[in-house]
Each structure stands twice: as C-alpha cells, then as structure tokens.
Amino acid sequence: MPELPEVETVRRGLAPWLEGATIQSVRLNRPDLRFPFPQGLKGALEGQEVVHVGRRAKYLLIGLSGGATLLSHLGMTGSWRFAEHPIDKPPRYYEPGTEPRHDHMVWALSHPTHGSSHLIYADPRRFGFVDLYEDLAQSPYLKGLGPEPLGNEFSASQLAAAFSGKRTPIKAALLDQRVVAGLGNIYVAEALHRAHILPTVLAGTLVTKTGKPKRALENLVFAVREVLTAAIEVGGSTIRDFRSVEGAGYFQHNFAVYDREGDPCPTPLCTGVVKRIVQSGRSTFYCPKCQRAP
C-alpha cells in the first residue's frame, strides 16, 4: 500500500503537467473501483480547470476551478499516468505495462503550455478509489487525521501528549493516523531503526512522568522526518505494485531493516542481525541489538 512518500512522489509528478490544465472530457470505462464512482462524476469534472494538486496523508487531492476537490486513494495497484509523454525525470522513467482493460478512467486535457494529453487512472486490482467533495472538510477520510510528519505541527511535544500513559507498542502508536498522518508499515520500521528504538516498547515509556518527551522521542521525530525526506528524494519505494508517475521508486534499495530478515544490521559497529516479528498482523523488522527500550 503506497505510503506518504509514494503519494507525494505521484503528486510532484502530476502537478507541473496537470495544474492549469482544463479537463475537456472524461471517459469512465467501468462503474466502480473499490467503491462506485461518485454519481455525476463525469459531468462534474468536464470543463473544469485543475488549480492545484495536493496531498493529505496518503490521499491525492486534485482541486478544481469550481471549488470541488477530487480525492484519490491508490489502493495497492492504482496509478496515474499520461498517455502521450513521460514525466521529465529520468532515469526513473517507466513505461507502464498496464493492459487497456485496467485503464478505468481517462481524462482528455488541454494545457496552455503542454498542449493536449490524456491522463489515465489504471488499477489492476481495483483497491483504489476516488471521491468528489464540494467541501473537502466533509470527507470522512480526512476527518480526525493527525499532523503531517513533515509539517510544523509534528513534534516531540505533540507525540508526548498523544503517547502519555499509552500502553500501545510504539510501532502501533505511530501507525495510528490520528496521531500522525501518512505513516505506514515500511517507514515506521525504518524510522524506529534510525532512532534505535525497539518496536515493541510501549509508547508511554518515551514520555517522562511530567509529560515531557524523552530524548528517544526527540530522536524519533528527527528519524521520521529524515527517512520520509530521503524516500521522497528517490521517488518512494517500489514494493510489489507501486509505480510513481515517472516510474519505479528506488528507496527499497536503501532499506536498513524492512524486508531484510537475516541480514546484518547496517548500523556502524553493530553486530546484530535483522529479525522479523508479527505485530497486529503485520511484519515488523528490527535489529534486536541496537534497537532498545528508552
């Protein structure tokens, strides 16, 4: 499932070509994805100019001149691509190999600079979905989300307030989208390793008795920002089905622990071996030697 860096990579790939474009026509090749397409979607999109391509957590947000916003979730295999041209970011160019039967929505676009093109949403497994909102604040998917981990509201003090007294394992606490938005299994594992925190420790143990963040929590905030920034710079991670607008992301080559069970820990001078356990039905990868309780 694409996490924040993958969705941000898609956003950055789409924005220069899509912002300012007018949606001339829309073709829906089926009635649904994970959920049915919103009623009247075709008519609501046609004739609209795309004024902004944004992101909130793991959702792509396409703002339209009429005031509505299209929300897109990529699911496991969803992708947006232009039919006529790659995005100008070699060497990550990727020629989509999707069959036409997986192209479920096609927008014919006219851009004042780039001319005519077709934007295609493809999704072989159809776990993605789109929705349309006149008032984005009414979206149930965005209500209650925590701060963006790359934004100013995300801090050790904010996490300390959320974690105080919590007996939830720190990994599960970070995956709670109400605490911090956009983090998923991959980047939580990588951030905990960078901060040298054991994924099984209770979230509340990273907070002092007076409610202040311990040094470990300060380190964790830095690690989260660092790993997300590094992943975005190389286009996210290609795990199973994710593809950016330009092509495959490359951060998986930089994984320290995720999917590295049995490999030596890459931390300098550490002699540990990456271990895998299961937490809440998900694989957790960590080094039992250099990741410890605070």
C-alpha positions, 0 to 999 in steps of 0.5 A, a space after each residue: 500500500 503506497 505510503 506518504 512518500 509514494 503519494 507525494 512522489 505521484 503528486 510532484 509528478 502530476 502537478 507541473 503537467 496537470 495544474 492549469 490544465 482544463 479537463 475537456 472530457 472524461 471517459 469512465 470505462 467501468 462503474 466502480 473501483 473499490 467503491 462506485 464512482 461518485 454519481 455525476 462524476 463525469 459531468 462534474 469534472 468536464 470543463 473544469 480547470 485543475 488549480 492545484 494538486 495536493 496531498 493529505 496523508 496518503 490521499 491525492 487531492 486534485 482541486 478544481 476551478 469550481 471549488 470541488 476537490 477530487 480525492 484519490 486513494 491508490 489502493 495497492 495497484 492504482 496509478 496515474 499516468 499520461 498517455 502521450 509523454 513521460 514525466 521529465 525525470 529520468 532515469 526513473 522513467 517507466 513505461 507502464 505495462 498496464 493492459 487497456 482493460 485496467 485503464 478505468 478512467 481517462 481524462 482528455 486535457 488541454 494545457 496552455 503550455 503542454 498542449 493536449 494529453 490524456 491522463 489515465 487512472 489504471 488499477 489492476 486490482 481495483 483497491 483504489 478509489 476516488 471521491 468528489 467533495 464540494 467541501 473537502 472538510 466533509 470527507 470522512 477520510 480526512 476527518 480526525 487525521 493527525 499532523 503531517 510528519 513533515 509539517 510544523 505541527 509534528 513534534 516531540 511535544 505533540 507525540 508526548 501528549 498523544 503517547 502519555 500513559 499509552 500502553 500501545 507498542 510504539 510501532 502501533 502508536 505511530 501507525 495510528 493516523 490520528 496521531 500522525 498522518 501518512 505513516 505506514 508499515 515500511 517507514 515506521 520500521 525504518 524510522 524506529 531503526 534510525 532512532 534505535 528504538 525497539 518496536 515493541 516498547 510501549 509508547 508511554 515509556 518515551 514520555 517522562 512522568 511530567 509529560 515531557 518527551 524523552 530524548 528517544 522521542 526527540 530522536 524519533 521525530 528527527 528519524 521520521 522526518 529524515 527517512 520520509 525526506 530521503 524516500 521522497 528524494 528517490 521517488 518512494 519505494 517500489 514494493 510489489 505494485 507501486 509505480 510513481 508517475 515517472 516510474 519505479 521508486 528506488 528507496 527499497 534499495 536503501 532499506 536498513 531493516 524492512 524486508 531484510 530478515 537475516 541480514 546484518 544490521 547496517 548500523 556502524 559497529 553493530 553486530 546484530 542481525 535483522 529479525 522479523 516479528 508479527 505485530 497486529 498482523 503485520 511484519 515488523 523488522 528490527 535489529 534486536 541489538 541496537 534497537 532498545 527500550 528508552 
